[in-house]
Amino acid sequence: MNLIYKVKDRPSFGQTLVFAFQQLLAIMAATIAVPAIVGNGMTASAALIGAGVGTFVYQLFTKFRSPVFLGSSFAFLSSMFAAFAGAASMSVGYLGLIIGACFAGLVYVVIAVIVKAVGVKWINKLMPAVVIGPTVAIIGLSLAGNAVGDMMKGDVSVIVDEVAVPVASPFIALVCALVTLFVVILCSTYGGKKLRLIPFIIGILAGYAVALVFTLIGNANGIDALKIIDFTPFKNLVADGVTLKTFLALPDLTVLKAWNGWNELTPAYIGTIAVAYIPVAFVVFAEHIADHKNLSSIIGQDLLEDPGLSRTLLGDGVGSFVGAVFGGCPNTTYGESIGCVAITGNASVVSITCAAALAVIVAFISPFVAFLDSIPACVMGGVCMTLYGFIAVSGLKMLQPVDLNENRNLFVASVILIAGVGGLALNFALKGGQVITVTEVACALILGIITNLMLSGKKEVPGHEEPQQVIK
């Protein structure tokens, strides 16, 4: 695609700040969702710091040549639950998060050493375009349900049978989501150069404004169906009066909460953490390859060659560990970030690096964190529909040079797409209650690799194609 800013380009300072803020908005929803799901006192602000620091570490290892942001990984959710479930105390649980991220990072380091020794040609042979293309498409398609689900709900909720149920009308939430979606599309398609670079910021602000109008009307007239935005994050700023914490606050960093856990650490608990984290790291490795193949096709540069797969793996592994030290969540390369690069045409690493710094800074600014927390799910759903859609389409574009008239290629692509869209995932229960989940993306990729290898000996003879059955 035609990039407005290439990897090494440096936009002006003002533009860089705006682009960085847009990247932050693109990755923010998923990044802060992980600590919210895990609970146990984990916070969104700490996760933002972990994502920012982790991304900077990744950029250092990749020599600032790979324009992607690292955020909290959903693949490790069951591992994080296991860290708290098997802990003797909350401090030990937080320490387990750090130890687990260290184990996962070591897996990446070992693979990186192997790749450095033998090269990446085996990767390209094992995962050619006919395998990677559909797999990248599945990454976007597997997230489609999340985007559509978010588009139909607001953030104001009531507790029914210990479950939070949104009170807003799905139709009203959908209106806010569609405003966001259409503004992003119009800015990206018909906007000038400046608007095409910041469609998400404009779209989110437009969707937020519509949601705000509905919510204010709903609050004034007692109409729950119109209540979209939850103002609780702002109310919490002044819950104890106006103090320094109203404006600036130190996030609850994981390393600080884990400090007293060393005395209660046992070999059995360390073993539990190892079993919970290490297998998942191998699963995420497959997604690492797919993400970087996708990004390579967008920026027109093979990242597995330059800066090299060994460097991207080291950056991802070490960045994930360092991020967990601060935020508790192992990080991973984010499809939302890659989608943002694809839609805006801005692949400048300077923007990504600035976004990492911005993520750390805003985590200390209480009003800004409150604003990010208050962006309703429907608005982010409208944005994510475009982000996830671009990921899916970019994967399908990788299939353009592939001859799908060959049965071999047709079967490989078909197996991956159906397995991924159908939600083929495997759960392995281990002693102690831990569950290792092989995601639909990983299952589809593994099945595709097996199918491709099984059919690799089949060579089509030019001019002697196999007869195709005609269905009338």
C-alpha positions as CSV (number, residue, x, y, z in Angstrom):
1,M,0.0,0.0,0.0
2,N,1.0,3.7,-0.4
3,L,2.3,4.9,3.0
4,I,2.1,8.6,3.9
5,Y,4.9,8.2,6.4
6,K,7.3,5.3,6.1
7,V,9.1,3.5,8.9
8,K,12.0,5.9,9.2
9,D,10.1,9.1,8.5
10,R,9.8,11.7,11.2
11,P,6.6,13.7,11.3
12,S,6.7,17.1,13.0
13,F,6.5,17.2,16.7
14,G,2.9,18.3,16.8
15,Q,1.9,15.6,14.3
16,T,3.8,12.9,16.2
17,L,1.9,13.7,19.4
18,V,-1.4,13.5,17.6
19,F,-0.5,10.2,15.9
20,A,0.8,8.8,19.2
21,F,-2.5,9.6,20.9
22,Q,-4.3,7.9,18.1
23,Q,-2.2,4.7,18.5
24,L,-2.9,4.9,22.2
25,L,-6.7,5.0,21.6
26,A,-6.4,2.1,19.1
27,I,-4.7,-0.2,21.7
28,M,-6.3,1.2,24.8
29,A,-9.5,-0.8,25.0
30,A,-7.9,-4.3,24.8
31,T,-4.9,-3.3,26.9
32,I,-6.9,-2.2,29.9
33,A,-9.5,-5.0,29.4
34,V,-7.0,-7.7,30.6
35,P,-6.5,-6.4,34.1
36,A,-10.2,-5.7,34.4
37,I,-11.0,-9.3,33.6
38,V,-8.3,-10.8,35.9
39,G,-9.3,-8.5,38.8
40,N,-7.4,-9.1,42.1
41,G,-6.6,-5.4,42.3
42,M,-4.9,-5.1,38.9
43,T,-5.4,-1.6,37.4
44,A,-5.7,-0.1,33.9
45,S,-3.1,2.6,34.7
46,A,-0.4,0.0,35.6
47,A,-1.2,-2.0,32.4
48,L,-0.7,1.1,30.4
49,I,2.7,1.6,31.9
50,G,3.6,-2.0,31.3
51,A,2.5,-1.7,27.6
52,G,4.4,1.5,27.1
53,V,7.7,0.3,28.7
54,G,7.3,-3.1,26.9
55,T,6.9,-1.4,23.6
56,F,10.0,0.7,24.1
57,V,12.0,-2.4,25.0
58,Y,10.7,-4.0,21.8
59,Q,11.7,-1.0,19.8
60,L,15.2,-1.1,21.2
61,F,15.7,-4.8,20.3
62,T,14.3,-4.2,16.8
63,K,16.5,-1.1,16.2
64,F,13.3,1.0,15.8
65,R,12.5,-0.7,12.5
66,S,9.2,-2.4,13.4
67,P,6.2,0.0,13.8
68,V,4.0,-2.0,16.2
69,F,2.8,-1.5,19.7
70,L,2.8,-4.1,22.4
71,G,-0.2,-4.5,24.7
72,S,-1.7,-6.9,27.3
73,S,-2.0,-10.4,25.9
74,F,-5.4,-12.2,26.2
75,A,-3.7,-15.5,25.5
76,F,-2.3,-15.5,29.1
77,L,-5.6,-14.9,30.9
78,S,-5.9,-18.5,32.2
79,S,-2.2,-18.4,33.2
80,M,-2.8,-15.2,35.2
81,F,-5.8,-16.7,36.9
82,A,-3.6,-19.7,37.8
83,A,-1.0,-17.4,39.3
84,F,-3.5,-16.0,41.8
85,A,-5.4,-19.2,42.4
86,G,-2.3,-21.1,43.5
87,A,-0.8,-18.3,45.6
88,A,-0.5,-18.3,49.3
89,S,-1.2,-14.6,49.4
90,M,-2.0,-11.7,47.1
91,S,1.7,-10.6,47.2
92,V,2.8,-14.1,46.0
93,G,0.1,-13.9,43.3
94,Y,1.6,-10.7,41.9
95,L,5.1,-12.2,42.2
96,G,3.7,-15.2,40.2
97,L,2.7,-12.8,37.4
98,I,6.3,-11.6,37.1
99,I,7.8,-15.1,37.3
100,G,5.3,-16.4,34.7
101,A,6.2,-13.6,32.3
102,C,9.8,-14.4,32.8
103,F,9.2,-18.0,31.9
104,A,7.3,-16.9,28.8
105,G,10.0,-14.5,27.8
106,L,12.6,-17.2,28.1
107,V,10.7,-19.3,25.6
108,Y,11.0,-16.4,23.1
109,V,14.7,-16.0,23.9
110,V,15.4,-19.7,23.3
111,I,13.5,-19.6,19.9
112,A,15.3,-16.4,19.0
113,V,18.7,-18.1,19.6
114,I,17.6,-21.0,17.4
115,V,16.4,-18.7,14.6
116,K,19.7,-16.7,14.8
117,A,21.6,-20.0,14.4
118,V,19.6,-21.5,11.5
119,G,18.0,-18.5,9.8
120,V,14.4,-17.8,8.8
121,K,14.2,-19.7,5.5
122,W,12.5,-22.6,7.3
123,I,9.8,-20.2,8.5
124,N,9.0,-19.1,5.0
125,K,9.0,-22.8,3.9
126,L,6.8,-23.9,6.8
127,M,4.5,-20.9,6.5
128,P,4.2,-19.6,2.9
129,A,1.6,-17.1,1.8
130,V,-1.1,-19.7,1.4
131,V,-0.7,-20.5,5.2
132,I,0.0,-17.0,6.6
133,G,-2.6,-15.1,4.5
134,P,-5.7,-17.0,5.8
135,T,-4.2,-17.1,9.3
136,V,-3.8,-13.3,9.4
137,A,-7.4,-13.1,8.1
138,I,-8.5,-15.3,11.0
139,I,-6.9,-13.0,13.5
140,G,-9.2,-10.2,12.4
141,L,-12.3,-12.5,11.9
142,S,-11.8,-14.1,15.3
143,L,-12.2,-10.7,16.9
144,A,-15.3,-9.7,14.9
145,G,-17.7,-11.0,17.6
146,N,-16.0,-8.7,20.2
147,A,-16.4,-5.7,18.0
148,V,-20.1,-6.4,17.1
149,G,-20.9,-7.2,20.7
150,D,-19.4,-4.0,22.0
151,M,-21.3,-1.9,19.4
152,M,-24.6,-3.0,21.0
153,K,-23.9,-1.9,24.6
154,G,-23.2,1.1,26.8
155,D,-21.1,1.2,30.0
156,V,-23.9,2.1,32.5
157,S,-25.1,-1.2,34.1
158,V,-27.1,-2.7,36.9
159,I,-26.3,-5.8,38.9
160,V,-28.6,-8.7,38.2
161,D,-27.8,-12.0,39.9
162,E,-24.3,-10.8,40.5
163,V,-23.8,-10.0,36.7
164,A,-23.5,-6.5,35.3
165,V,-26.2,-5.9,32.7
166,P,-26.0,-2.7,30.5
167,V,-29.2,-0.6,30.8
168,A,-28.8,1.3,27.5
169,S,-30.9,0.4,24.6
170,P,-28.9,-1.7,22.1
171,F,-30.3,0.5,19.3
172,I,-29.1,3.7,21.0
173,A,-25.6,2.1,21.5
174,L,-25.6,1.0,17.9
175,V,-26.3,4.6,16.8
176,C,-23.2,5.8,18.7
177,A,-21.1,3.0,17.2
178,L,-22.3,3.7,13.7
179,V,-21.5,7.4,14.0
180,T,-18.0,6.5,15.1
181,L,-17.6,3.9,12.3
182,F,-18.9,6.2,9.6
183,V,-16.8,9.2,10.7
184,V,-13.7,7.0,10.6
185,I,-14.6,5.7,7.2
186,L,-15.4,9.2,5.7
187,C,-12.2,10.8,7.2
188,S,-10.1,7.9,5.8
189,T,-11.7,8.0,2.4
190,Y,-12.6,11.6,1.7
191,G,-10.5,13.6,4.2
192,G,-7.4,15.5,3.2
193,K,-3.9,14.3,4.1
194,K,-4.3,15.4,7.8
195,L,-7.7,13.9,8.3
196,R,-6.6,10.6,6.8
197,L,-3.9,10.4,9.4
198,I,-6.1,10.8,12.4
199,P,-9.5,9.2,11.6
200,F,-9.7,7.3,14.9
201,I,-9.4,10.4,17.0
202,I,-12.1,12.2,15.1
203,G,-14.3,9.1,15.0
204,I,-14.0,8.5,18.7
205,L,-14.6,12.1,19.6
206,A,-17.7,12.2,17.4
207,G,-19.1,8.9,18.8
208,Y,-18.3,10.1,22.4
209,A,-20.1,13.4,21.7
210,V,-23.3,11.6,20.5
211,A,-23.1,9.2,23.5
212,L,-22.7,12.2,25.8
213,V,-25.8,13.9,24.5
214,F,-27.9,10.7,24.9
215,T,-26.5,10.2,28.4
216,L,-27.2,13.7,29.6
217,I,-30.8,13.5,28.2
218,G,-31.2,10.1,29.9
219,N,-29.9,11.4,33.2
220,A,-32.1,14.5,33.1
221,N,-35.3,12.6,32.3
222,G,-34.5,9.3,34.2
223,I,-34.5,7.3,30.9
224,D,-32.2,4.3,31.4
225,A,-32.3,3.3,27.8
226,L,-30.3,6.5,26.9
227,K,-27.6,6.1,29.4
228,I,-24.4,5.2,27.5
229,I,-21.5,6.8,29.4
230,D,-20.6,5.8,32.9
231,F,-19.3,8.8,34.8
232,T,-18.0,6.7,37.7
233,P,-14.3,7.2,36.7
234,F,-14.8,11.0,37.0
235,K,-16.7,10.7,40.3
236,N,-13.9,8.6,41.8
237,L,-11.5,11.5,41.2
238,V,-13.3,13.6,43.9
239,A,-14.7,10.8,46.0
240,D,-12.4,11.8,48.9
241,G,-12.4,15.5,48.0
242,V,-10.1,17.4,45.7
243,T,-6.6,16.2,46.5
244,L,-3.3,15.7,44.7
245,K,-4.7,12.3,43.6
246,T,-7.4,14.1,41.8
247,F,-4.8,15.2,39.3
248,L,-1.8,12.9,39.7
249,A,-1.6,9.4,41.1
250,L,1.1,6.7,41.3
251,P,-0.4,3.5,39.7
252,D,-0.4,0.3,41.7
253,L,2.7,-1.3,40.0
254,T,3.0,-5.1,40.1
255,V,6.6,-5.0,41.3
256,L,5.5,-3.0,44.4
257,K,2.6,-5.3,45.2
258,A,4.9,-8.4,44.8
259,W,7.7,-7.1,47.0
260,N,6.6,-9.0,50.1
261,G,5.9,-12.2,48.3
262,W,9.4,-13.6,48.2
263,N,9.3,-15.1,51.8
264,E,6.2,-17.2,50.9
265,L,7.5,-18.4,47.5
266,T,7.7,-22.2,47.2
267,P,9.2,-24.5,44.5
268,A,5.8,-26.1,44.0
269,Y,4.3,-22.7,43.3
270,I,7.1,-21.9,40.8
271,G,6.4,-25.2,39.1
272,T,2.7,-24.4,38.8
273,I,3.5,-21.1,37.2
274,A,5.9,-22.7,34.8
275,V,3.3,-25.2,33.6
276,A,0.7,-22.4,33.3
277,Y,2.9,-20.0,31.2
278,I,5.4,-21.9,29.1
279,P,3.0,-23.8,26.8
280,V,1.0,-20.6,26.1
281,A,4.2,-18.9,25.0
282,F,4.6,-21.4,22.2
283,V,1.0,-20.7,21.1
284,V,1.6,-16.9,21.1
285,F,4.8,-17.5,19.0
286,A,2.6,-18.6,16.1
287,E,0.6,-15.4,16.4
288,H,3.9,-13.4,16.6
289,I,4.9,-14.8,13.2
290,A,1.5,-14.0,11.6
291,D,1.4,-10.4,13.0
292,H,4.9,-9.7,11.6
293,K,4.1,-11.2,8.3
294,N,1.0,-9.1,8.1
295,L,2.9,-5.9,9.1
296,S,5.6,-6.8,6.6
297,S,3.0,-6.8,3.7
298,I,1.6,-3.5,4.8
299,I,4.9,-1.6,5.0
300,G,6.6,-3.4,2.1
301,Q,9.5,-4.7,4.1
302,D,10.2,-8.2,5.4
303,L,10.6,-7.8,9.1
304,L,11.7,-11.4,9.5
305,E,14.8,-10.4,7.5
306,D,15.2,-6.8,8.7
307,P,15.5,-6.3,11.6
308,G,15.2,-10.1,11.7
309,L,12.9,-12.6,13.5
310,S,15.5,-13.2,16.2
311,R,15.3,-9.5,17.1
312,T,11.5,-9.3,17.0
313,L,11.3,-12.4,19.2
314,L,13.8,-11.0,21.7
315,G,11.9,-7.7,21.7
316,D,8.6,-9.3,22.2
317,G,9.9,-11.7,24.9
318,V,11.9,-9.3,26.9
319,G,9.4,-6.5,26.4
320,S,6.6,-8.8,27.6
321,F,8.6,-9.6,30.8
322,V,9.5,-6.0,31.5
323,G,5.9,-5.0,30.9
324,A,4.7,-7.5,33.4
325,V,7.0,-6.2,36.0
326,F,5.1,-2.9,35.9
327,G,1.6,-3.9,34.8
328,G,1.4,-7.7,35.6
329,C,0.2,-8.5,32.0
330,P,2.5,-10.3,29.5
331,N,2.5,-8.2,26.3
332,T,2.2,-9.2,22.7
333,T,2.2,-7.4,19.3
334,Y,-1.2,-5.9,18.8
335,G,-3.4,-6.4,15.7
336,E,-5.1,-3.1,16.6
337,S,-1.8,-1.3,16.2
338,I,-1.1,-3.0,12.9
339,G,-4.6,-2.1,11.7
340,C,-4.1,1.5,12.6
341,V,-0.9,1.6,10.5
342,A,-2.7,0.1,7.6
343,I,-5.7,2.4,7.7
344,T,-3.8,5.7,8.3
345,G,-0.8,4.9,6.1
346,N,1.5,6.1,9.0
347,A,4.2,3.5,9.7
348,S,6.6,5.9,11.4
349,V,8.3,4.2,14.3
350,V,8.7,7.6,15.9
351,S,4.9,7.7,16.3
352,I,4.9,4.3,17.9
353,T,7.7,5.2,20.3
354,C,6.0,8.4,21.2
355,A,2.8,6.4,21.9
356,A,4.8,4.2,24.2
357,A,6.0,7.3,26.1
358,L,2.5,8.7,26.1
359,A,1.1,5.5,27.6
360,V,3.4,5.8,30.5
361,I,2.8,9.5,31.1
362,V,-1.0,9.4,31.0
363,A,-1.0,6.6,33.5
364,F,0.0,9.1,36.1
365,I,-2.6,11.8,35.1
366,S,-5.8,10.9,36.8
367,P,-8.3,12.9,34.7
368,F,-6.9,11.5,31.5
369,V,-7.1,7.9,32.8
370,A,-10.7,8.7,33.8
371,F,-11.5,9.9,30.3
372,L,-10.0,6.8,28.7
373,D,-12.0,4.6,31.1
374,S,-15.2,6.5,30.3
375,I,-15.1,5.9,26.5
376,P,-18.1,3.6,26.1
377,A,-17.8,0.1,24.7
378,C,-20.1,1.0,21.7
379,V,-17.7,3.8,20.6
380,M,-14.7,1.5,20.8
381,G,-16.7,-1.2,19.0
382,G,-17.2,1.2,16.0
383,V,-13.5,1.8,15.9
384,C,-12.6,-1.9,16.3
385,M,-14.9,-2.9,13.4
386,T,-12.6,-1.0,11.0
387,L,-9.4,-2.2,12.8
388,Y,-10.3,-5.9,12.8
389,G,-11.7,-5.7,9.3
390,F,-8.5,-4.3,7.9
391,I,-6.5,-7.1,9.6
392,A,-8.8,-9.7,7.9
393,V,-8.6,-8.0,4.5
394,S,-4.9,-7.6,4.7
395,G,-4.6,-11.4,5.2
396,L,-6.8,-12.1,2.2
397,K,-4.6,-9.7,0.1
398,M,-1.7,-12.0,0.9
399,L,-3.5,-14.7,-1.1
400,Q,-3.5,-12.6,-4.3
401,P,-0.3,-14.2,-5.7
402,V,-1.4,-17.6,-4.7
403,D,-3.0,-19.8,-7.4
404,L,-6.2,-21.0,-5.8
405,N,-7.0,-23.1,-8.9
406,E,-4.5,-25.6,-7.5
407,N,-6.3,-28.0,-5.2
408,R,-3.3,-28.0,-2.8
409,N,-3.6,-24.3,-2.2
410,L,-7.3,-24.4,-2.1
411,F,-7.4,-27.1,0.6
412,V,-4.8,-25.3,2.8
413,A,-6.6,-22.0,2.7
414,S,-10.0,-23.7,3.2
415,V,-8.8,-25.7,6.2
416,I,-7.4,-22.6,7.9
417,L,-10.4,-20.4,7.2
418,I,-13.0,-22.9,8.3
419,A,-11.1,-23.9,11.5
420,G,-10.6,-20.3,12.5
421,V,-14.1,-19.0,11.7
422,G,-15.6,-22.1,13.2
423,G,-13.8,-21.4,16.5
424,L,-11.7,-24.6,16.7
425,A,-9.8,-24.3,20.0
426,L,-8.4,-26.8,22.4
427,N,-8.4,-26.7,26.2
428,F,-6.0,-28.9,28.1
429,A,-6.7,-29.4,31.8
430,L,-3.6,-29.9,34.0
431,K,-3.1,-30.9,37.6
432,G,-3.9,-28.1,40.0
433,G,-6.8,-26.8,37.9
434,Q,-4.8,-24.9,35.3
435,V,-6.1,-24.9,31.8
436,I,-4.0,-24.3,28.7
437,T,-5.9,-22.9,25.8
438,V,-4.8,-23.3,22.2
439,T,-6.7,-20.4,20.5
440,E,-8.6,-20.7,17.3
441,V,-5.8,-18.7,15.5
442,A,-3.1,-21.1,16.7
443,C,-5.2,-24.2,15.9
444,A,-6.0,-22.9,12.4
445,L,-2.3,-22.1,11.8
446,I,-1.1,-25.5,13.0
447,L,-3.8,-27.3,11.0
448,G,-2.8,-25.3,7.9
449,I,0.9,-26.1,8.4
450,I,0.1,-29.8,8.6
451,T,-2.1,-29.7,5.5
452,N,0.5,-27.8,3.6
453,L,3.3,-30.2,4.5
454,M,1.1,-33.2,3.7
455,L,0.4,-31.8,0.2
456,S,3.9,-30.3,-0.4
457,G,4.9,-33.2,-2.5
458,K,2.1,-32.6,-5.0
459,K,3.2,-30.6,-8.0
460,E,0.8,-29.3,-10.6
461,V,1.9,-29.9,-14.2
462,P,1.5,-26.8,-16.3
463,G,-1.1,-27.4,-19.0
464,H,-2.3,-30.6,-17.2
465,E,-4.5,-29.3,-14.5
466,E,-6.7,-31.8,-12.7
467,P,-10.2,-31.7,-14.2
468,Q,-12.6,-29.7,-12.0
469,Q,-16.1,-31.0,-11.3
470,V,-18.8,-28.7,-12.7
471,I,-21.9,-28.4,-10.6
472,K,-25.0,-27.5,-12.5
